[in-house]
Amino acid sequence: WDSFLSWGWQPFFMPDNEGPNIEPANGIPSKSEMKRQMTALQEIGEALTRLTDKQLAKVPIIDERLVVAIRESRKINSNSAARRHRQWIGKLMRDIDTAPIIEALQSIHMQQEMSTRAFHEVEKLRDDALAAGIPGVELIKARWPSVDRQQLRQLLLQHQREMRSGKPPAASRKLFKLLRGLQESTTGEA
């Protein structure tokens, strides 16, 4: 079989997920294609169940039964019941246009990625400033020139004292909170 597969030949009983979906002459999708579509709808439904109520409100779902089913799924603890409920959500999604829902999910995902990236940037800047000591003030001033130099210097000195005496890193937390506030005020994030 390997020699046949190497030049692109594929027997009829081996599924080809890469190629086009071949439908019978009567225009009805094959059973395998229908299963793939239902699985895709269930995955979209599962993604909807992981959203918070605030995020779910941003998704354009027209069918109220689907919204109720999504909220009910959060209360289900049993694995088999959760699986059946995902199937029910997938069945409800057959009757609606999923393109706006997918776009909303992608938008929410992008917002989360941007927020996470910004969080890590602030975390790295704080760590770099703390590692540099007093010269770390200039690292922060390069990004936010209007920040209070004296406050930064005091936090960096306090951090050094805490590290020498083995105390919890309260100054590090205060510095992170300050930097996060600066970032939110400049980017308009909430």
Accessible surface in RSA format (square Angstrom, percent):
REM  Atomic radii and reference values for relative SASA: ProtOr
REM  Chains: A
REM  Algorithm: Lee & Richards
REM  Probe-radius: 1.40
REM  Slices: 20
REM RES _ NUM      All-atoms   Total-Side   Main-Chain    Non-polar    All polar
REM                ABS   REL    ABS   REL    ABS   REL    ABS   REL    ABS   REL
RES TRP A   1   164.65  66.1 129.99  62.9  34.66  81.4  99.25  52.9  65.40 106.1
RES ASP A   2   118.84  83.2 111.95 111.4   6.89  16.3  38.54  90.7  80.30  80.1
RES SER A   3    77.63  65.6  67.04  89.5  10.60  24.4  54.08 115.2  23.56  33.0
RES PHE A   4    97.79  48.9  97.79  60.6   0.00   0.0  97.79  59.3   0.00   0.0
RES LEU A   5    67.66  37.7  50.60  36.2  17.06  42.9  50.91  35.8  16.75  45.1
RES SER A   6    94.75  80.1  52.02  69.4  42.72  98.4  49.67 105.8  45.08  63.1
RES TRP A   7   167.77  67.3 136.87  66.2  30.90  72.6 135.87  72.4  31.90  51.8
RES GLY A   8    63.28  78.0   0.00   N/A  63.28  78.0  36.29  99.6  27.00  60.5
RES TRP A   9    96.12  38.6  89.51  43.3   6.62  15.5  68.09  36.3  28.04  45.5
RES GLN A  10    70.14  39.2  47.63  34.8  22.51  53.6  17.04  36.3  53.10  40.3
RES PRO A  11     6.90   5.0   2.97   2.7   3.94  14.3   5.09   4.2   1.81  11.3
RES PHE A  12   196.32  98.2 157.41  97.5  38.91 101.2 169.09 102.5  27.23  77.9
RES PHE A  13   123.08  61.6  95.36  59.1  27.72  72.1 103.74  62.9  19.34  55.3
RES MET A  14    70.04  36.3  63.62  42.1   6.42  15.3  55.16  46.9  14.88  19.7
RES PRO A  15   106.60  77.7  82.09  74.8  24.51  89.1  93.33  77.1  13.27  82.5
RES ASP A  16    80.98  56.7  57.13  56.9  23.85  56.4  20.29  47.7  60.69  60.5
RES ASN A  17   115.68  79.8  80.92  78.2  34.76  83.7  30.56  73.6  85.12  82.3
RES GLU A  18   165.65  95.1 134.16 101.5  31.48  75.0  58.82 113.8 106.83  87.2
RES GLY A  19    23.58  29.1   0.00   N/A  23.58  29.1  14.00  38.4   9.59  21.5
RES PRO A  20   119.06  86.8  97.12  88.5  21.94  79.8 109.19  90.2   9.87  61.3
RES ASN A  21    91.50  63.1  64.20  62.0  27.30  65.7  14.18  34.1  77.32  74.7
RES ILE A  22   148.92  84.7 126.41  94.2  22.51  54.3 130.02  93.6  18.90  51.3
RES GLU A  23    86.27  49.5  65.37  49.5  20.89  49.7  15.18  29.4  71.09  58.0
RES PRO A  24    67.29  49.0  49.81  45.4  17.47  63.5  62.49  51.6   4.80  29.8
RES ALA A  25   118.32 108.8  69.75 107.6  48.57 110.5  82.47 116.1  35.85  95.0
RES ASN A  26   109.64  75.6  71.98  69.6  37.66  90.7  44.92 108.1  64.72  62.6
RES GLY A  27    51.32  63.3   0.00   N/A  51.32  63.3  31.08  85.3  20.24  45.3
RES ILE A  28   103.68  59.0 102.66  76.5   1.02   2.5 103.66  74.6   0.01   0.0
RES PRO A  29    41.16  30.0  36.24  33.0   4.92  17.9  36.24  29.9   4.92  30.6
RES SER A  30    39.81  33.6  33.91  45.3   5.90  13.6  33.08  70.4   6.73   9.4
RES LYS A  31   157.04  76.6 148.04  90.8   9.00  21.4  92.92  83.6  64.12  68.3
RES SER A  32    63.36  53.5  59.77  79.8   3.59   8.3  21.10  44.9  42.26  59.2
RES GLU A  33    17.43  10.0  17.43  13.2   0.00   0.0   3.89   7.5  13.54  11.1
RES MET A  34    98.10  50.8  97.15  64.3   0.94   2.2  84.69  72.0  13.41  17.8
RES LYS A  35   130.75  63.8 127.98  78.5   2.77   6.6  76.68  69.0  54.07  57.6
RES ARG A  36   109.62  46.0 101.23  51.6   8.39  20.0  64.59  88.3  45.03  27.3
RES GLN A  37    86.64  48.4  81.55  59.6   5.08  12.1  32.65  69.5  53.99  40.9
RES MET A  38    39.20  20.3  39.20  25.9   0.00   0.0  33.15  28.2   6.05   8.0
RES THR A  39    69.66  49.5  69.57  70.5   0.09   0.2  45.06  60.5  24.59  37.2
RES ALA A  40    46.97  43.2  43.98  67.9   2.99   6.8  46.02  64.8   0.94   2.5
RES LEU A  41    25.37  14.1  25.37  18.1   0.00   0.0  25.37  17.8   0.00   0.0
RES GLN A  42    43.97  24.6  43.50  31.8   0.47   1.1   5.25  11.2  38.72  29.4
RES GLU A  43   105.26  60.4  99.49  75.3   5.77  13.7  36.00  69.6  69.27  56.6
RES ILE A  44    26.79  15.2  24.64  18.4   2.16   5.2  26.70  19.2   0.09   0.3
RES GLY A  45     0.62   0.8   0.00   N/A   0.62   0.8   0.62   1.7   0.00   0.0
RES GLU A  46    60.91  35.0  60.75  46.0   0.16   0.4   8.46  16.4  52.45  42.8
RES ALA A  47    24.75  22.8  22.53  34.8   2.22   5.1  22.85  32.2   1.90   5.0
RES LEU A  48     0.00   0.0   0.00   0.0   0.00   0.0   0.00   0.0   0.00   0.0
RES THR A  49    24.72  17.6  16.52  16.7   8.20  19.5   8.45  11.3  16.27  24.6
RES ARG A  50   166.28  69.8 133.85  68.2  32.43  77.2  73.44 100.4  92.83  56.3
RES LEU A  51    17.15   9.5  13.16   9.4   3.99  10.0  13.44   9.4   3.70  10.0
RES THR A  52    80.39  57.2  72.74  73.7   7.64  18.2  77.04 103.5   3.34   5.1
RES ASP A  53    81.74  57.3  74.42  74.1   7.33  17.3  29.81  70.2  51.93  51.8
RES LYS A  54   156.59  76.4 145.44  89.2  11.15  26.5  98.88  89.0  57.71  61.5
RES GLN A  55    34.09  19.1  34.09  24.9   0.00   0.0  10.67  22.7  23.42  17.8
RES LEU A  56     6.30   3.5   2.57   1.8   3.73   9.4   2.57   1.8   3.73  10.0
RES ALA A  57    85.04  78.2  47.04  72.6  37.99  86.4  57.82  81.4  27.21  72.1
RES LYS A  58   113.92  55.6  85.99  52.8  27.93  66.5  65.41  58.9  48.51  51.7
RES VAL A  59     8.86   5.8   0.00   0.0   8.86  21.4   0.24   0.2   8.62  23.4
RES PRO A  60    68.73  50.1  49.20  44.9  19.52  71.0  63.00  52.0   5.72  35.6
RES ILE A  61    26.39  15.0   2.36   1.8  24.03  57.9   2.65   1.9  23.74  64.4
RES ILE A  62   164.62  93.7 138.64 103.3  25.98  62.6 144.09 103.8  20.53  55.7
RES ASP A  63    26.69  18.7  20.32  20.2   6.36  15.0  14.00  33.0  12.68  12.6
RES GLU A  64   114.40  65.7 110.83  83.8   3.57   8.5  59.82 115.7  54.58  44.6
RES ARG A  65   132.32  55.6 126.35  64.4   5.97  14.2  68.26  93.3  64.06  38.8
RES LEU A  66     0.08   0.0   0.08   0.1   0.00   0.0   0.08   0.1   0.00   0.0
RES VAL A  67    19.34  12.7  19.34  17.5   0.00   0.0  19.34  16.8   0.00   0.0
RES VAL A  68    68.57  45.1  67.12  60.8   1.45   3.5  68.50  59.5   0.07   0.2
RES ALA A  69     2.49   2.3   1.76   2.7   0.73   1.7   2.37   3.3   0.12   0.3
RES ILE A  70     0.00   0.0   0.00   0.0   0.00   0.0   0.00   0.0   0.00   0.0
RES ARG A  71   103.36  43.4 101.17  51.6   2.18   5.2  41.57  56.8  61.79  37.4
RES GLU A  72    81.13  46.6  79.41  60.1   1.72   4.1  27.54  53.3  53.58  43.7
RES SER A  73    19.81  16.7   8.41  11.2  11.39  26.2   8.43  17.9  11.38  15.9
RES ARG A  74    88.87  37.3  53.11  27.1  35.76  85.2  51.65  70.6  37.23  22.6
RES LYS A  75   163.13  79.6 138.92  85.2  24.21  57.6  94.04  84.6  69.09  73.6
RES ILE A  76    52.14  29.7  32.10  23.9  20.04  48.3  36.25  26.1  15.89  43.1
RES ASN A  77   145.12 100.1 112.36 108.6  32.76  78.9  37.51  90.3 107.61 104.0
RES SER A  78    56.79  48.0  44.87  59.9  11.92  27.4  40.05  85.3  16.74  23.4
RES ASN A  79   133.60  92.1 123.69 119.5   9.92  23.9  34.16  82.2  99.45  96.1
RES SER A  80    54.40  46.0  48.79  65.1   5.61  12.9  32.91  70.1  21.49  30.1
RES ALA A  81    25.77  23.7  23.01  35.5   2.76   6.3  23.54  33.1   2.23   5.9
RES ALA A  82    25.29  23.3  23.30  35.9   1.99   4.5  24.65  34.7   0.64   1.7
RES ARG A  83   112.65  47.3 112.51  57.4   0.13   0.3  50.20  68.6  62.44  37.8
RES ARG A  84   130.98  55.0 125.53  64.0   5.45  13.0  56.08  76.6  74.90  45.4
RES HIS A  85    26.80  14.6  23.89  16.6   2.91   7.4  12.57  13.0  14.23  16.6
RES ARG A  86    73.64  30.9  72.83  37.1   0.80   1.9   9.33  12.7  64.31  39.0
RES GLN A  87    76.79  42.9  73.45  53.7   3.34   7.9  19.12  40.7  57.67  43.7
RES TRP A  88   108.10  43.4 103.97  50.3   4.14   9.7  94.51  50.4  13.60  22.1
RES ILE A  89     0.27   0.2   0.27   0.2   0.00   0.0   0.27   0.2   0.00   0.0
RES GLY A  90     0.00   0.0   0.00   N/A   0.00   0.0   0.00   0.0   0.00   0.0
RES LYS A  91   107.21  52.3 104.86  64.3   2.35   5.6  51.68  46.5  55.53  59.1
RES LEU A  92     5.44   3.0   4.63   3.3   0.81   2.0   5.38   3.8   0.06   0.2
RES MET A  93     0.96   0.5   0.00   0.0   0.96   2.3   0.00   0.0   0.96   1.3
RES ARG A  94   135.65  57.0 104.95  53.5  30.70  73.1  37.49  51.2  98.16  59.5
RES ASP A  95   115.84  81.1  78.83  78.5  37.00  87.5  32.20  75.8  83.64  83.4
RES ILE A  96    35.35  20.1  17.91  13.3  17.43  42.0  25.09  18.1  10.25  27.8
RES ASP A  97   103.32  72.4  83.19  82.8  20.14  47.6  41.42  97.5  61.90  61.7
RES THR A  98    26.18  18.6  24.51  24.9   1.67   4.0   2.28   3.1  23.91  36.1
RES ALA A  99    50.00  46.0  44.68  69.0   5.32  12.1  48.89  68.9   1.11   2.9
RES PRO A 100    52.33  38.1  48.09  43.8   4.25  15.4  50.44  41.6   1.89  11.8
RES ILE A 101     1.32   0.8   1.32   1.0   0.00   0.0   1.32   1.0   0.00   0.0
RES ILE A 102    62.50  35.6  62.43  46.5   0.08   0.2  62.50  45.0   0.00   0.0
RES GLU A 103   116.42  66.8 110.52  83.6   5.90  14.0  38.05  73.6  78.37  64.0
RES ALA A 104    15.55  14.3   7.75  12.0   7.79  17.7  14.96  21.1   0.59   1.6
RES LEU A 105    26.95  15.0  23.11  16.5   3.84   9.6  23.43  16.5   3.52   9.5
RES GLN A 106   107.12  59.9 104.33  76.2   2.80   6.7  37.62  80.1  69.50  52.7
RES SER A 107    54.94  46.4  46.98  62.7   7.96  18.3  30.80  65.6  24.14  33.8
RES ILE A 108     9.01   5.1   8.94   6.7   0.06   0.2   8.94   6.4   0.06   0.2
RES HIS A 109    98.25  53.7  97.38  67.7   0.87   2.2  69.52  71.7  28.72  33.4
RES MET A 110    99.13  51.3  99.13  65.6   0.00   0.0  78.88  67.1  20.26  26.8
RES GLN A 111    93.11  52.1  87.35  63.8   5.76  13.7  37.71  80.3  55.40  42.0
RES GLN A 112    83.50  46.7  79.87  58.4   3.63   8.6  35.70  76.0  47.79  36.2
RES GLU A 113    69.68  40.0  63.90  48.3   5.78  13.8  27.20  52.6  42.49  34.7
RES MET A 114   106.78  55.3 103.31  68.4   3.46   8.2  79.56  67.6  27.22  36.1
RES SER A 115    47.06  39.8  45.94  61.3   1.12   2.6  22.04  46.9  25.02  35.1
RES THR A 116    70.82  50.4  65.84  66.7   4.98  11.9  46.05  61.9  24.76  37.4
RES ARG A 117   126.82  53.2 122.11  62.2   4.70  11.2  53.95  73.7  72.87  44.2
RES ALA A 118    10.75   9.9   8.84  13.6   1.91   4.3  10.03  14.1   0.71   1.9
RES PHE A 119    75.25  37.6  75.25  46.6   0.00   0.0  75.25  45.6   0.00   0.0
RES HIS A 120    98.82  54.0  95.05  66.1   3.77   9.6  71.54  73.7  27.28  31.7
RES GLU A 121    80.08  46.0  72.83  55.1   7.26  17.3  33.61  65.0  46.48  37.9
RES VAL A 122     0.00   0.0   0.00   0.0   0.00   0.0   0.00   0.0   0.00   0.0
RES GLU A 123    53.03  30.4  53.03  40.1   0.00   0.0   9.09  17.6  43.94  35.9
RES LYS A 124   131.41  64.1 127.39  78.2   4.03   9.6 102.23  92.0  29.18  31.1
RES LEU A 125    24.28  13.5  22.06  15.8   2.22   5.6  23.88  16.8   0.40   1.1
RES ARG A 126    39.33  16.5  39.33  20.0   0.00   0.0   0.00   0.0  39.33  23.8
RES ASP A 127    69.95  49.0  64.58  64.3   5.36  12.7  26.24  61.7  43.71  43.6
RES ASP A 128    55.91  39.2  51.31  51.1   4.60  10.9  13.30  31.3  42.62  42.5
RES ALA A 129     0.00   0.0   0.00   0.0   0.00   0.0   0.00   0.0   0.00   0.0
RES LEU A 130    23.03  12.8  12.47   8.9  10.56  26.6  13.03   9.2  10.00  26.9
RES ALA A 131    93.74  86.2  50.41  77.8  43.33  98.6  63.26  89.1  30.48  80.7
RES ALA A 132    46.32  42.6  19.79  30.5  26.53  60.3  31.51  44.4  14.80  39.2
RES GLY A 133     6.61   8.1   0.00   N/A   6.61   8.1   6.61  18.1   0.00   0.0
RES ILE A 134    59.51  33.9  56.58  42.2   2.93   7.1  56.58  40.7   2.93   8.0
RES PRO A 135    89.85  65.5  79.80  72.7  10.05  36.5  86.21  71.2   3.64  22.6
RES GLY A 136     0.00   0.0   0.00   N/A   0.00   0.0   0.00   0.0   0.00   0.0
RES VAL A 137     5.28   3.5   5.28   4.8   0.00   0.0   5.28   4.6   0.00   0.0
RES GLU A 138    92.99  53.4  88.80  67.2   4.19  10.0  52.49 101.5  40.49  33.1
RES LEU A 139    79.12  44.1  72.59  51.9   6.52  16.4  74.15  52.1   4.97  13.4
RES ILE A 140     0.00   0.0   0.00   0.0   0.00   0.0   0.00   0.0   0.00   0.0
RES LYS A 141    39.16  19.1  35.16  21.6   4.01   9.5  15.64  14.1  23.52  25.1
RES ALA A 142    86.69  79.7  48.10  74.2  38.59  87.8  60.89  85.8  25.79  68.3
RES ARG A 143    99.13  41.6  73.77  37.6  25.36  60.4  39.68  54.2  59.45  36.0
RES TRP A 144    13.80   5.5  12.80   6.2   1.00   2.4   8.90   4.7   4.91   8.0
RES PRO A 145    99.28  72.4  89.67  81.7   9.60  34.9  90.23  74.5   9.05  56.2
RES SER A 146   108.74  91.9  71.94  96.0  36.80  84.8  56.51 120.3  52.23  73.2
RES VAL A 147     9.29   6.1   2.41   2.2   6.88  16.6   6.48   5.6   2.80   7.6
RES ASP A 148    80.10  56.1  69.29  69.0  10.81  25.6  30.31  71.3  49.79  49.7
RES ARG A 149   114.03  47.9 111.35  56.8   2.68   6.4  52.58  71.9  61.46  37.2
RES GLN A 150    94.66  52.9  92.62  67.7   2.03   4.8  43.02  91.6  51.64  39.2
RES GLN A 151    73.67  41.2  72.12  52.7   1.55   3.7  18.68  39.8  54.99  41.7
RES LEU A 152     0.00   0.0   0.00   0.0   0.00   0.0   0.00   0.0   0.00   0.0
RES ARG A 153    99.25  41.7  99.25  50.6   0.00   0.0  18.22  24.9  81.03  49.1
RES GLN A 154    99.78  55.8  97.40  71.2   2.38   5.7  31.67  67.4  68.11  51.7
RES LEU A 155    15.16   8.4  14.93  10.7   0.23   0.6  14.93  10.5   0.23   0.6
RES LEU A 156     1.71   1.0   0.84   0.6   0.87   2.2   0.84   0.6   0.87   2.3
RES LEU A 157    50.21  28.0  49.67  35.5   0.54   1.3  49.67  34.9   0.54   1.4
RES GLN A 158    47.37  26.5  47.37  34.6   0.00   0.0  12.68  27.0  34.69  26.3
RES HIS A 159    23.52  12.9  23.52  16.4   0.00   0.0  11.44  11.8  12.09  14.1
RES GLN A 160    56.00  31.3  52.95  38.7   3.05   7.3  20.73  44.1  35.27  26.7
RES ARG A 161   129.16  54.2 125.89  64.2   3.27   7.8  56.56  77.3  72.60  44.0
RES GLU A 162    13.30   7.6  12.62   9.5   0.69   1.6   8.05  15.6   5.25   4.3
RES MET A 163   116.35  60.3  96.28  63.7  20.07  47.8  93.18  79.2  23.17  30.7
RES ARG A 164   180.81  75.9 141.85  72.3  38.96  92.8  78.83 107.7 101.97  61.8
RES SER A 165    72.72  61.4  35.50  47.4  37.22  85.7  45.24  96.3  27.48  38.5
RES GLY A 166    67.94  83.8   0.00   N/A  67.94  83.8  34.91  95.8  33.03  74.0
RES LYS A 167   129.43  63.1 118.67  72.8  10.76  25.6  63.85  57.5  65.58  69.9
RES PRO A 168    92.88  67.7  84.05  76.6   8.83  32.1  90.68  74.9   2.20  13.7
RES PRO A 169    54.16  39.5  54.16  49.4   0.00   0.0  54.16  44.7   0.00   0.0
RES ALA A 170    36.83  33.9  35.47  54.7   1.37   3.1  36.37  51.2   0.46   1.2
RES ALA A 171     0.18   0.2   0.00   0.0   0.18   0.4   0.00   0.0   0.18   0.5
RES SER A 172    11.99  10.1  11.99  16.0   0.00   0.0   2.09   4.5   9.90  13.9
RES ARG A 173   142.80  60.0 136.84  69.8   5.96  14.2  66.42  90.8  76.38  46.3
RES LYS A 174   110.53  53.9 104.61  64.2   5.92  14.1  66.69  60.0  43.84  46.7
RES LEU A 175     0.13   0.1   0.13   0.1   0.00   0.0   0.13   0.1   0.00   0.0
RES PHE A 176    35.21  17.6  35.21  21.8   0.00   0.0  35.21  21.3   0.00   0.0
RES LYS A 177   161.78  78.9 154.74  94.9   7.04  16.8  99.92  89.9  61.87  65.9
RES LEU A 178    39.84  22.2  31.29  22.4   8.55  21.5  38.60  27.1   1.24   3.3
RES LEU A 179     0.00   0.0   0.00   0.0   0.00   0.0   0.00   0.0   0.00   0.0
RES ARG A 180    47.54  20.0  47.54  24.2   0.00   0.0  18.30  25.0  29.23  17.7
RES GLY A 181    36.81  45.4   0.00   N/A  36.81  45.4  31.02  85.1   5.78  13.0
RES LEU A 182    32.66  18.2  30.80  22.0   1.85   4.7  31.50  22.1   1.15   3.1
RES GLN A 183     3.03   1.7   3.03   2.2   0.00   0.0   0.43   0.9   2.60   2.0
RES GLU A 184    56.26  32.3  52.92  40.0   3.35   8.0   7.41  14.3  48.85  39.9
RES SER A 185    87.41  73.9  49.04  65.4  38.37  88.4  51.77 110.3  35.64  49.9
RES THR A 186    89.28  63.5  51.64  52.4  37.64  89.7  53.36  71.7  35.92  54.3
RES THR A 187    81.04  57.6  46.55  47.2  34.48  82.2  53.41  71.7  27.63  41.8
RES GLY A 188    65.27  80.5   0.00   N/A  65.27  80.5  33.91  93.1  31.36  70.2
RES GLU A 189    58.67  33.7  42.17  31.9  16.50  39.3  32.18  62.2  26.49  21.6
RES ALA A 190   137.60 126.5  67.68 104.4  69.92 159.1  96.34 135.7  41.25 109.3
END  Absolute sums over single chains surface
CHAIN  1 A    13127.8      10973.2       2154.6       7641.4       5486.4
END  Absolute sums over all chains
TOTAL         13127.8      10973.2       2154.6       7641.4       5486.4
